[in-house]
Amino acid sequence: MAIVILLLTTVTLIDMDDASESIRGVAGSTQNKIPTIEDTLMSELAEVSLESEVRIVGISYYEDIDAVVIGLEKKTYSDNEHLRNAMINSIFEIIPVVLDHQEELNGTNIVFTGSSISLTARGSRTMMKIFHTEINYDLATHIDWNNFTTNEEKEQLLLDEFEYVWWHARIKRD
């Protein structure tokens, strides 16, 4: 990323010095980039106010495993149950936006990973992965997501329909 920024900065400086047209063409070509599915989803989800107060920290598409990975983060929470419910509720808030992209995502897996701040044994705070689950896009389109309203129903749906659900040992339900 730093190399790209350095290159663009260099090209812009050369362009400002009235360099040749070919260099200006290189600088202009970066502005006409076709948005990826990651860019599109991130842009659309940025407009959604998540009631779960979970932050979307990134979206990546991995062609080799045919999956879209959505990174979630929750920095503050009152207890482990609150954290679990926030992560689960965020999926229910995000999935309608994802399902609007059938052409791009048909057949792919939708992966959610969640992170949160934890207190280590030494007393310092660290960001750690606390949650991971995935569902196939095609299966997700057959679920009536609005039928699941309570936290218990939503968590049960994850257990019943998602490929697997992993929670960090500190966050698992007692």
LUMNUFI-597343 format. One record per residue (C-alpha): residue in three letters; x, y, z; chain; residue number from 1. Coordinates in nm, 3 decimals. Example, Ala and Ser with C-alpha at 12.3 -4.5 7.8 and 13.67 -1.06 7.14 Angstrom:
// residues 2
(pt ALA, (1.230, -0.450, 0.780), A, 1)
(pt SER, (1.367, -0.106, 0.714), A, 2)
This chain:
// residues 174
(pt MET, (0.000, 0.000, 0.000), A, 1)
(pt ALA, (0.284, 0.239, 0.087), A, 2)
(pt ILE, (0.450, 0.171, -0.248), A, 3)
(pt VAL, (0.128, 0.256, -0.433), A, 4)
(pt ILE, (0.088, 0.581, -0.238), A, 5)
(pt LEU, (0.453, 0.668, -0.299), A, 6)
(pt LEU, (0.415, 0.592, -0.670), A, 7)
(pt LEU, (0.098, 0.803, -0.699), A, 8)
(pt THR, (0.266, 1.087, -0.511), A, 9)
(pt THR, (0.568, 1.067, -0.742), A, 10)
(pt VAL, (0.350, 1.059, -1.053), A, 11)
(pt THR, (0.149, 1.356, -0.926), A, 12)
(pt LEU, (0.466, 1.555, -0.859), A, 13)
(pt ILE, (0.602, 1.474, -1.204), A, 14)
(pt ASP, (0.265, 1.568, -1.356), A, 15)
(pt MET, (0.274, 1.901, -1.175), A, 16)
(pt ASP, (0.611, 1.972, -1.339), A, 17)
(pt ASP, (0.449, 1.944, -1.686), A, 18)
(pt ALA, (0.594, 1.602, -1.759), A, 19)
(pt SER, (0.501, 1.404, -2.067), A, 20)
(pt GLU, (0.146, 1.297, -2.148), A, 21)
(pt SER, (0.229, 0.930, -2.091), A, 22)
(pt ILE, (0.301, 0.988, -1.724), A, 23)
(pt ARG, (-0.023, 1.186, -1.689), A, 24)
(pt GLY, (-0.205, 0.890, -1.842), A, 25)
(pt VAL, (-0.068, 0.660, -1.571), A, 26)
(pt ALA, (-0.186, 0.896, -1.298), A, 27)
(pt GLY, (-0.532, 0.922, -1.453), A, 28)
(pt SER, (-0.573, 0.548, -1.497), A, 29)
(pt THR, (-0.579, 0.489, -1.121), A, 30)
(pt GLN, (-0.888, 0.709, -1.093), A, 31)
(pt ASN, (-1.094, 0.492, -1.331), A, 32)
(pt LYS, (-1.067, 0.171, -1.128), A, 33)
(pt ILE, (-1.374, -0.051, -1.147), A, 34)
(pt PRO, (-1.509, -0.103, -0.794), A, 35)
(pt THR, (-1.468, -0.454, -0.656), A, 36)
(pt ILE, (-1.737, -0.638, -0.463), A, 37)
(pt GLU, (-1.539, -0.557, -0.149), A, 38)
(pt ASP, (-1.547, -0.185, -0.230), A, 39)
(pt THR, (-1.917, -0.198, -0.312), A, 40)
(pt LEU, (-2.014, -0.386, 0.004), A, 41)
(pt MET, (-1.797, -0.165, 0.225), A, 42)
(pt SER, (-1.952, 0.147, 0.073), A, 43)
(pt GLU, (-2.308, 0.017, 0.114), A, 44)
(pt LEU, (-2.250, -0.110, 0.467), A, 45)
(pt ALA, (-2.093, 0.222, 0.568), A, 46)
(pt GLU, (-2.437, 0.374, 0.514), A, 47)
(pt VAL, (-2.604, 0.121, 0.747), A, 48)
(pt SER, (-2.619, 0.219, 1.113), A, 49)
(pt LEU, (-2.561, -0.104, 1.303), A, 50)
(pt GLU, (-2.773, -0.111, 1.619), A, 51)
(pt SER, (-2.541, -0.380, 1.753), A, 52)
(pt GLU, (-2.266, -0.116, 1.766), A, 53)
(pt VAL, (-2.032, -0.360, 1.596), A, 54)
(pt ARG, (-1.791, -0.197, 1.353), A, 55)
(pt ILE, (-1.713, -0.345, 1.013), A, 56)
(pt VAL, (-1.334, -0.326, 0.989), A, 57)
(pt GLY, (-1.285, -0.483, 0.648), A, 58)
(pt ILE, (-1.422, -0.692, 0.365), A, 59)
(pt SER, (-1.207, -0.918, 0.150), A, 60)
(pt TYR, (-1.282, -1.158, -0.131), A, 61)
(pt TYR, (-1.066, -1.470, -0.162), A, 62)
(pt GLU, (-1.102, -1.628, -0.505), A, 63)
(pt ASP, (-0.907, -1.944, -0.412), A, 64)
(pt ILE, (-1.163, -2.038, -0.145), A, 65)
(pt ASP, (-1.453, -1.853, -0.310), A, 66)
(pt ALA, (-1.541, -1.657, 0.002), A, 67)
(pt VAL, (-1.619, -1.305, 0.111), A, 68)
(pt VAL, (-1.480, -1.240, 0.458), A, 69)
(pt ILE, (-1.639, -0.966, 0.665), A, 70)
(pt GLY, (-1.434, -0.851, 0.963), A, 71)
(pt LEU, (-1.625, -0.727, 1.266), A, 72)
(pt GLU, (-1.502, -0.551, 1.578), A, 73)
(pt LYS, (-1.664, -0.463, 1.910), A, 74)
(pt LYS, (-1.439, -0.275, 2.148), A, 75)
(pt THR, (-1.675, -0.219, 2.441), A, 76)
(pt TYR, (-1.924, -0.455, 2.599), A, 77)
(pt SER, (-2.074, -0.512, 2.940), A, 78)
(pt ASP, (-2.031, -0.890, 2.958), A, 79)
(pt ASN, (-1.971, -1.195, 2.738), A, 80)
(pt GLU, (-2.341, -1.245, 2.663), A, 81)
(pt HIS, (-2.366, -0.885, 2.544), A, 82)
(pt LEU, (-2.063, -0.938, 2.320), A, 83)
(pt ARG, (-2.204, -1.264, 2.173), A, 84)
(pt ASN, (-2.542, -1.107, 2.108), A, 85)
(pt ALA, (-2.383, -0.802, 1.943), A, 86)
(pt MET, (-2.182, -1.021, 1.704), A, 87)
(pt ILE, (-2.487, -1.232, 1.616), A, 88)
(pt ASN, (-2.712, -0.929, 1.572), A, 89)
(pt SER, (-2.457, -0.765, 1.344), A, 90)
(pt ILE, (-2.487, -1.060, 1.105), A, 91)
(pt PHE, (-2.862, -1.006, 1.089), A, 92)
(pt GLU, (-2.803, -0.637, 1.016), A, 93)
(pt ILE, (-2.538, -0.700, 0.748), A, 94)
(pt ILE, (-2.684, -1.000, 0.563), A, 95)
(pt PRO, (-2.964, -0.809, 0.379), A, 96)
(pt VAL, (-2.703, -0.588, 0.213), A, 97)
(pt VAL, (-2.489, -0.888, 0.118), A, 98)
(pt LEU, (-2.788, -1.076, -0.026), A, 99)
(pt ASP, (-2.855, -0.788, -0.267), A, 100)
(pt HIS, (-2.547, -0.898, -0.467), A, 101)
(pt GLN, (-2.659, -1.229, -0.615), A, 102)
(pt GLU, (-2.478, -1.182, -0.944), A, 103)
(pt GLU, (-2.140, -1.127, -0.778), A, 104)
(pt LEU, (-2.175, -1.362, -0.480), A, 105)
(pt ASN, (-2.390, -1.653, -0.600), A, 106)
(pt GLY, (-2.227, -1.976, -0.481), A, 107)
(pt THR, (-1.968, -1.810, -0.257), A, 108)
(pt ASN, (-1.930, -1.850, 0.116), A, 109)
(pt ILE, (-1.998, -1.555, 0.343), A, 110)
(pt VAL, (-1.756, -1.561, 0.635), A, 111)
(pt PHE, (-1.788, -1.347, 0.945), A, 112)
(pt THR, (-1.497, -1.302, 1.184), A, 113)
(pt GLY, (-1.528, -1.102, 1.503), A, 114)
(pt SER, (-1.266, -0.942, 1.721), A, 115)
(pt SER, (-1.274, -0.765, 2.053), A, 116)
(pt ILE, (-1.043, -0.625, 2.315), A, 117)
(pt SER, (-0.952, -0.865, 2.591), A, 118)
(pt LEU, (-0.754, -0.831, 2.909), A, 119)
(pt THR, (-0.449, -1.059, 2.907), A, 120)
(pt ALA, (-0.313, -1.247, 3.209), A, 121)
(pt ARG, (-0.048, -0.975, 3.244), A, 122)
(pt GLY, (-0.312, -0.703, 3.267), A, 123)
(pt SER, (-0.261, -0.551, 2.922), A, 124)
(pt ARG, (-0.532, -0.514, 2.659), A, 125)
(pt THR, (-0.509, -0.688, 2.325), A, 126)
(pt MET, (-0.732, -0.728, 2.022), A, 127)
(pt MET, (-0.816, -1.095, 1.970), A, 128)
(pt LYS, (-1.034, -1.305, 1.744), A, 129)
(pt ILE, (-1.343, -1.415, 1.935), A, 130)
(pt PHE, (-1.585, -1.536, 1.669), A, 131)
(pt HIS, (-1.590, -1.709, 1.330), A, 132)
(pt THR, (-1.874, -1.850, 1.125), A, 133)
(pt GLU, (-1.973, -1.895, 0.763), A, 134)
(pt ILE, (-2.273, -1.969, 0.547), A, 135)
(pt ASN, (-2.308, -2.039, 0.178), A, 136)
(pt TYR, (-2.469, -1.752, -0.013), A, 137)
(pt ASP, (-2.724, -1.983, -0.178), A, 138)
(pt LEU, (-2.837, -2.122, 0.158), A, 139)
(pt ALA, (-2.857, -1.771, 0.303), A, 140)
(pt THR, (-3.103, -1.668, 0.031), A, 141)
(pt HIS, (-3.346, -1.940, 0.144), A, 142)
(pt ILE, (-3.366, -1.817, 0.504), A, 143)
(pt ASP, (-3.636, -1.572, 0.606), A, 144)
(pt TRP, (-3.408, -1.362, 0.826), A, 145)
(pt ASN, (-3.700, -1.154, 0.958), A, 146)
(pt ASN, (-3.854, -1.459, 1.130), A, 147)
(pt PHE, (-3.576, -1.461, 1.391), A, 148)
(pt THR, (-3.629, -1.183, 1.639), A, 149)
(pt THR, (-3.496, -1.292, 1.978), A, 150)
(pt ASN, (-3.130, -1.343, 2.061), A, 151)
(pt GLU, (-3.200, -1.710, 2.134), A, 152)
(pt GLU, (-3.367, -1.764, 1.794), A, 153)
(pt LYS, (-3.082, -1.592, 1.614), A, 154)
(pt GLU, (-2.816, -1.793, 1.793), A, 155)
(pt GLN, (-3.005, -2.116, 1.722), A, 156)
(pt LEU, (-3.022, -2.026, 1.351), A, 157)
(pt LEU, (-2.644, -1.992, 1.348), A, 158)
(pt LEU, (-2.607, -2.333, 1.507), A, 159)
(pt ASP, (-2.862, -2.496, 1.273), A, 160)
(pt GLU, (-2.781, -2.339, 0.935), A, 161)
(pt PHE, (-2.428, -2.201, 0.937), A, 162)
(pt GLU, (-2.135, -2.418, 0.832), A, 163)
(pt TYR, (-1.993, -2.393, 1.181), A, 164)
(pt VAL, (-1.983, -2.142, 1.464), A, 165)
(pt TRP, (-1.664, -2.090, 1.664), A, 166)
(pt TRP, (-1.637, -1.879, 1.978), A, 167)
(pt HIS, (-1.322, -1.808, 2.176), A, 168)
(pt ALA, (-1.323, -2.005, 2.501), A, 169)
(pt ARG, (-1.363, -1.683, 2.703), A, 170)
(pt ILE, (-1.680, -1.589, 2.513), A, 171)
(pt LYS, (-1.860, -1.926, 2.493), A, 172)
(pt ARG, (-2.195, -1.954, 2.662), A, 173)
(pt ASP, (-2.168, -2.111, 3.006), A, 174)
